[in-house]
Amino acid sequence: MFTRIALFLATNFAVLILASIVMSLLGTDPSRMSGLLVMAAIFGFGGSLISLLLSKWMAKRSTGAVVITEPRNQTERWLLATVERQAKAAGIGMPEVAVYDGPEINAFATGANRNNALVAVSTGLLQNMSEDEAEAVLGHEIAHVANGDMITMALLQGVLNTFVIVLARVVGGVIDSAMSGNREGGGRGFAYYIIVFVLEMVFGLFA
């Protein structure tokens, strides 16, 4: 918990410093940005938390993972038993266990609640790893769930989303003003919103 809070605060601090530097370079007064910051935080954290709440459903749909309800073979029985044993040792609820078809050696864990998570593995992992190797990978994923790493990442993503929204609008405003000059009425043209959209995509990739 302490590590999660420290990482969250450190990220906030770093983003604030970077935002201050960027605004200073662009000649923007941070004291006049309160409305934008509130809006950006609502959308930034809102989007991140919604993604977290939908993460299990999205993961199943995007990978085609099938949750094991009744083991169909020895491998699935071993998989369920191993995850159950590790979850009990970690003090968390039994996650859903799923397998998805894929040649890559991969596994992931997701979910908004450490007692209602999802652990999924690829068929490539089950086919190419020994039981000891696969158990180590599963232990790694269970540790993510037990530590609440998905929640931590959602909070950090919310901070980055907020920064991206603010920075895209600040830079977009500067570019739009330079391109159009002093537009009559001081309003924003259609080009401004196109620029902001493109900048959000670019900054989002870097974030």
Secondary structure, DSSP 8 states (H G I E B T S, - for coil): -HHHHHHHHHHHHHHHHHHHHHHHHHT--GGG-HHHHHHHHHHHHHHHHHHHHTHHHHHHHHHT-EE-SS--SHHHHHHHHHHHHHHHHHT----EEEEE--SS--EEEE-SSTTS-EEEEEHHHHHHS-HHHHHHHHHHHHHHHHHTHHHHHHHHHHHHHHHHHHHHHHHHHHHHHHHH-S-GGG---HHHHHHHHHHHHHHHHH-
